[in-house]
Amino acid sequence: MSAENLEVKVRWRETGQRKEPVRIHADPEDLPGLTRHLETIARAWGNHDASTRWLGEYEMEVRSLDRPWIDAFTVSGVSEDA
């Protein structure tokens, strides 16, 4: 697969609060790459430190803008062991 235009929405699981949608250009099949986008957006939103122990508190809905007939899917953050 190759990079395409995606719309992503990050959600803080604890409160259900959602961040405004963000458009990115990425490969929808590159889960490590999508997880890095989730980490970047969540870190900025929550003003988090350099660790990723908090990353499990977030998830991101991914939707293709180039292929709207494809169902949206969720990428969940995984926390480091504390």
VENRANOR-V746542 format. One record per pair of residues at least 12 apart in sequence whose C-alpha atoms are under 10 Angstrom apart, sorted by the first residue. I is the first residue (numbers start at 1). J is the second residue. If there is no record, write none. Layout:
I|J, I|J
//
This chain:
1|26, 1|27, 1|28, 1|29, 1|30, 2|25, 2|26, 2|27, 2|28, 2|29, 2|30, 3|24, 3|25, 3|26, 3|27, 3|28, 3|29, 3|30, 4|24, 4|25, 4|26, 4|27, 4|28, 4|64, 4|65, 4|66, 4|67, 5|23, 5|24, 5|25, 5|26, 5|27, 5|28, 5|63, 5|64, 5|65, 5|66, 5|67, 6|21, 6|22, 6|23, 6|24, 6|25, 6|26, 6|27, 6|28, 6|61, 6|62, 6|63, 6|64, 6|65, 6|66, 6|67, 6|68, 6|72, 7|21, 7|22, 7|23, 7|24, 7|25, 7|26, 7|60, 7|61, 7|62, 7|63, 7|64, 7|65, 7|66, 7|72, 8|20, 8|21, 8|22, 8|23, 8|24, 8|34, 8|37, 8|38, 8|41, 8|59, 8|60, 8|61, 8|62, 8|63, 8|64, 8|72, 8|73, 8|74, 8|75, 9|21, 9|22, 9|23, 9|38, 9|41, 9|59, 9|60, 9|61, 9|62, 9|63, 9|74, 10|22, 10|37, 10|38, 10|39, 10|41, 10|42, 10|45, 10|58, 10|59, 10|60, 10|61, 10|62, 10|74, 10|75, 10|76, 11|38, 11|42, 11|57, 11|58, 11|59, 11|60, 11|61, 11|76, 12|42, 12|45, 12|46, 12|55, 12|56, 12|57, 12|58, 12|59, 12|60, 13|56, 13|57, 13|58, 13|59, 13|76, 14|57, 14|58, 15|57, 16|58, 17|58, 18|58, 18|59, 18|60, 19|41, 19|42, 19|45, 19|60, 21|60, 21|61, 21|62, 22|41, 22|62, 23|62, 23|63, 23|64, 23|65, 24|37, 24|62, 24|64, 24|65, 25|64, 25|65, 26|64, 27|64, 28|62, 28|63, 28|64, 28|73, 31|75, 31|76, 32|75, 34|60, 34|62, 34|75, 34|76, 34|77, 35|55, 35|59, 35|60, 35|75, 35|76, 35|77, 35|78, 36|77, 37|60, 38|55, 38|58, 38|59, 38|60, 38|61, 38|75, 38|76, 38|77, 39|52, 39|54, 39|55, 39|56, 39|58, 39|59, 39|60, 39|77, 39|78, 41|58, 41|60, 42|54, 42|55, 42|57, 42|58, 42|59, 42|60, 42|77, 43|55, 43|58, 51|79, 51|80, 51|82, 52|77, 52|78, 52|79, 52|80, 52|81, 52|82, 53|77, 53|78, 53|79, 53|80, 53|81, 53|82, 54|77, 54|78, 54|79, 54|80, 54|82, 55|76, 55|77, 55|78, 55|79, 55|80, 56|76, 56|77, 56|78, 56|79, 56|80, 57|76, 57|77, 57|78, 57|79, 58|75, 58|76, 58|77, 58|78, 58|79, 59|74, 59|75, 59|76, 59|77, 59|78, 60|73, 60|74, 60|75, 60|76, 60|77, 61|73, 61|74, 61|75, 61|76, 62|74, 62|75
//
